[in-house]
Amino acid sequence: MAAAARLTTVYLALGANLGDRAGAIGQAIDLLAACGVAVRARSPLYETEAVTPDPQPRYLNAVVRAETTRAPAALLAHCLDIERKLGRRRPVGRLHAPREIDIDILLYGGEVIDDPPSLVVPHPRLHARPFVRIPLSDVATAGLRHPITGEPLDRAAPDPSVRRRDGA
């Protein structure tokens, strides 16, 4: 008899700054759910300026809390597939290019995964990004902590650069 797959709570950040930003985030969440990533909570949408060296359109950002039986590498592959399906292109030499959708694995249970450049969890810039920390705190389970630093992730300080988009 095969062992049952382990259900793991994951947190995923979604962002878009091209096209129908809210629509792309919604479609990405639907596509996650369609392949067995059960979305349990979705943050409101937040609008922020692009954090890039070149001028770009504003981003919409959100975070979801989900459960999955997918292994970390399989989850990443699925996220990248969704990005491709929704039109994401990765121009060579432009790490911070505008994007139709971006999906990042912030946390995978309490695991620490260090397999650069493809997969590093917790997300290495999680601490420094209010546009991720604020929506993460909206969907975090009570007492959620960063698996390396122990920092509480179920609350975040307000930041004037992160504006909630009501009704979006």
The 8 nearest C-alpha neighbors of each residue, nearest first, counted from 0:
[[1, 2, 3, 4, 5, 68, 6, 69],
 [2, 0, 3, 4, 5, 68, 6, 69],
 [1, 3, 4, 0, 5, 68, 6, 69],
 [4, 2, 5, 1, 6, 0, 68, 69],
 [3, 5, 68, 2, 6, 69, 1, 67],
 [4, 6, 68, 7, 3, 67, 69, 2],
 [5, 7, 68, 67, 66, 4, 8, 69],
 [8, 6, 66, 67, 108, 68, 5, 9],
 [7, 9, 66, 108, 65, 107, 67, 6],
 [10, 8, 107, 65, 106, 108, 64, 66],
 [9, 11, 64, 106, 105, 63, 104, 65],
 [10, 12, 104, 63, 105, 62, 103, 13],
 [13, 11, 62, 103, 102, 61, 104, 105],
 [14, 12, 102, 61, 101, 60, 62, 24],
 [13, 15, 60, 101, 59, 100, 58, 61],
 [14, 16, 100, 20, 99, 58, 59, 98],
 [15, 17, 58, 57, 56, 98, 20, 99],
 [18, 16, 99, 98, 15, 20, 19, 97],
 [17, 19, 20, 99, 16, 23, 15, 22],
 [20, 18, 22, 21, 23, 17, 99, 16],
 [19, 21, 15, 23, 22, 18, 16, 17],
 [22, 20, 24, 23, 19, 25, 167, 59],
 [21, 23, 25, 19, 20, 24, 26, 27],
 [24, 22, 26, 20, 25, 21, 27, 19],
 [23, 25, 27, 21, 22, 26, 28, 20],
 [24, 26, 22, 28, 23, 27, 21, 29],
 [27, 25, 29, 23, 28, 24, 22, 30],
 [26, 28, 30, 24, 29, 25, 23, 31],
 [27, 29, 31, 25, 26, 30, 24, 32],
 [28, 30, 26, 32, 27, 31, 33, 25],
 [31, 29, 33, 27, 32, 28, 26, 34],
 [32, 30, 28, 36, 29, 33, 34, 27],
 [31, 33, 36, 29, 37, 30, 35, 34],
 [34, 32, 30, 31, 35, 29, 36, 37],
 [35, 33, 32, 31, 36, 30, 77, 37],
 [34, 36, 32, 33, 37, 67, 31, 68],
 [37, 35, 32, 67, 31, 66, 34, 38],
 [36, 38, 66, 65, 32, 35, 39, 67],
 [37, 39, 65, 40, 64, 36, 32, 66],
 [38, 40, 65, 64, 37, 41, 66, 63],
 [41, 39, 64, 63, 138, 38, 42, 65],
 [40, 42, 63, 62, 138, 64, 43, 39],
 [43, 41, 134, 62, 61, 137, 138, 63],
 [42, 44, 61, 45, 41, 134, 163, 164],
 [45, 43, 61, 164, 60, 163, 59, 42],
 [44, 46, 163, 60, 162, 164, 59, 161],
 [47, 45, 59, 162, 58, 161, 163, 60],
 [48, 46, 161, 58, 57, 160, 49, 162],
 [47, 49, 57, 58, 50, 46, 56, 160],
 [50, 48, 57, 51, 55, 58, 47, 56],
 [51, 49, 48, 52, 95, 47, 53, 55],
 [52, 50, 53, 49, 95, 54, 55, 96],
 [51, 53, 54, 50, 95, 49, 55, 96],
 [54, 52, 51, 55, 95, 50, 49, 96],
 [55, 53, 52, 51, 56, 49, 50, 48],
 [56, 54, 49, 53, 57, 97, 51, 16],
 [57, 55, 16, 58, 49, 54, 17, 48],
 [58, 56, 48, 49, 16, 47, 55, 46],
 [59, 57, 16, 47, 15, 46, 49, 48],
 [58, 60, 46, 45, 14, 15, 44, 20],
 [61, 59, 14, 45, 44, 13, 58, 46],
 [60, 62, 44, 13, 42, 134, 12, 43],
 [63, 61, 12, 42, 134, 11, 135, 13],
 [64, 62, 41, 11, 40, 10, 65, 42],
 [63, 65, 10, 40, 39, 9, 38, 138],
 [66, 64, 38, 39, 37, 9, 8, 63],
 [65, 67, 8, 37, 7, 36, 9, 6],
 [68, 66, 36, 69, 6, 7, 37, 35],
 [67, 69, 6, 5, 4, 7, 70, 66],
 [70, 68, 67, 74, 73, 71, 36, 72],
 [69, 71, 73, 72, 74, 68, 67, 75],
 [72, 70, 74, 73, 75, 69, 107, 118],
 [73, 71, 75, 74, 70, 76, 118, 69],
 [74, 72, 76, 70, 75, 71, 69, 77],
 [73, 75, 77, 71, 72, 76, 69, 70],
 [76, 74, 78, 72, 77, 73, 79, 71],
 [77, 75, 73, 79, 74, 78, 80, 72],
 [76, 78, 80, 74, 75, 79, 73, 81],
 [79, 77, 75, 81, 80, 76, 102, 74],
 [78, 80, 82, 76, 81, 77, 75, 83],
 [79, 81, 77, 83, 82, 78, 76, 84],
 [82, 80, 84, 78, 83, 79, 85, 77],
 [81, 83, 79, 87, 85, 80, 84, 100],
 [84, 82, 87, 80, 86, 85, 81, 79],
 [85, 83, 81, 86, 82, 80, 87, 79],
 [84, 86, 82, 83, 87, 81, 99, 100],
 [87, 85, 83, 84, 99, 88, 82, 100],
 [88, 86, 83, 82, 99, 98, 85, 100],
 [87, 89, 90, 86, 83, 98, 99, 82],
 [88, 90, 91, 87, 96, 93, 94, 98],
 [91, 89, 93, 88, 92, 96, 94, 95],
 [90, 92, 93, 89, 94, 88, 96, 95],
 [91, 93, 94, 90, 89, 95, 96, 88],
 [94, 92, 96, 95, 90, 91, 89, 97],
 [93, 95, 96, 92, 89, 90, 91, 97],
 [94, 96, 93, 51, 97, 52, 50, 98],
 [97, 95, 93, 94, 98, 90, 89, 51],
 [98, 96, 16, 95, 17, 55, 99, 56],
 [99, 97, 100, 17, 16, 15, 87, 96],
 [98, 100, 17, 15, 87, 16, 86, 18],
 [101, 99, 15, 98, 14, 82, 87, 23],
 [100, 102, 14, 13, 15, 82, 103, 98],
 [103, 101, 13, 12, 78, 11, 100, 14],
 [104, 102, 12, 11, 105, 101, 13, 122],
 [103, 105, 11, 106, 10, 12, 122, 102],
 [104, 106, 122, 121, 10, 11, 103, 120],
 [107, 105, 121, 10, 9, 104, 120, 108],
 [108, 106, 9, 110, 109, 8, 10, 120],
 [109, 107, 8, 110, 7, 9, 106, 10],
 [108, 110, 146, 107, 111, 106, 145, 121],
 [111, 109, 108, 107, 112, 146, 120, 106],
 [110, 112, 120, 121, 113, 109, 146, 147],
 [113, 111, 120, 119, 114, 110, 118, 121],
 [112, 114, 119, 115, 118, 111, 120, 116],
 [113, 115, 118, 119, 117, 112, 116, 120],
 [116, 114, 117, 118, 119, 113, 112, 120],
 [115, 117, 118, 114, 119, 113, 120, 123],
 [116, 118, 115, 114, 119, 75, 72, 113],
 [119, 117, 114, 115, 116, 120, 113, 112],
 [118, 120, 113, 112, 114, 122, 115, 121],
 [121, 119, 122, 112, 111, 106, 105, 118],
 [120, 122, 106, 105, 123, 119, 111, 112],
 [121, 123, 120, 105, 125, 124, 119, 104],
 [124, 122, 125, 121, 119, 120, 126, 105],
 [125, 123, 127, 126, 122, 128, 121, 105],
 [124, 126, 122, 127, 128, 123, 131, 132],
 [127, 125, 124, 128, 132, 123, 129, 131],
 [126, 128, 124, 125, 129, 132, 131, 123],
 [127, 129, 130, 131, 125, 126, 132, 124],
 [128, 130, 132, 131, 133, 127, 158, 161],
 [129, 131, 128, 161, 132, 133, 60, 47],
 [132, 130, 129, 128, 133, 134, 135, 125],
 [133, 131, 129, 135, 134, 130, 155, 136],
 [132, 134, 136, 155, 135, 131, 129, 130],
 [135, 133, 137, 136, 42, 62, 131, 132],
 [136, 134, 132, 137, 133, 138, 62, 139],
 [135, 137, 153, 154, 139, 133, 134, 138],
 [138, 136, 134, 135, 42, 139, 133, 153],
 [137, 139, 136, 135, 40, 42, 64, 41],
 [140, 138, 153, 136, 135, 137, 143, 141],
 [139, 141, 143, 142, 138, 153, 136, 64],
 [142, 140, 143, 153, 139, 152, 154, 144],
 [141, 143, 153, 144, 140, 151, 152, 139],
 [144, 142, 152, 153, 140, 141, 151, 139],
 [145, 143, 151, 149, 152, 150, 146, 142],
 [144, 146, 149, 150, 147, 148, 152, 151],
 [147, 145, 109, 149, 144, 148, 110, 111],
 [148, 146, 145, 149, 111, 121, 150, 144],
 [149, 147, 150, 145, 146, 144, 151, 126],
 [148, 150, 145, 144, 146, 147, 151, 152],
 [149, 151, 145, 148, 144, 152, 146, 147],
 [152, 150, 144, 153, 143, 149, 145, 154],
 [153, 151, 144, 154, 143, 136, 150, 145],
 [154, 152, 136, 139, 143, 151, 141, 142],
 [155, 153, 136, 152, 151, 156, 133, 137],
 [156, 154, 133, 136, 132, 157, 152, 153],
 [155, 157, 158, 154, 133, 129, 132, 136],
 [158, 156, 155, 159, 133, 161, 129, 160],
 [157, 159, 160, 161, 156, 129, 162, 133],
 [160, 158, 161, 157, 162, 47, 129, 156],
 [159, 161, 158, 47, 162, 48, 130, 129],
 [162, 160, 47, 159, 158, 130, 46, 45],
 [163, 161, 46, 45, 160, 164, 47, 159],
 [162, 164, 45, 44, 165, 46, 161, 43],
 [165, 163, 45, 44, 167, 166, 162, 46],
 [166, 164, 167, 163, 43, 44, 45, 162],
 [165, 167, 164, 44, 43, 163, 21, 45],
 [166, 165, 164, 21, 44, 43, 45, 163]]
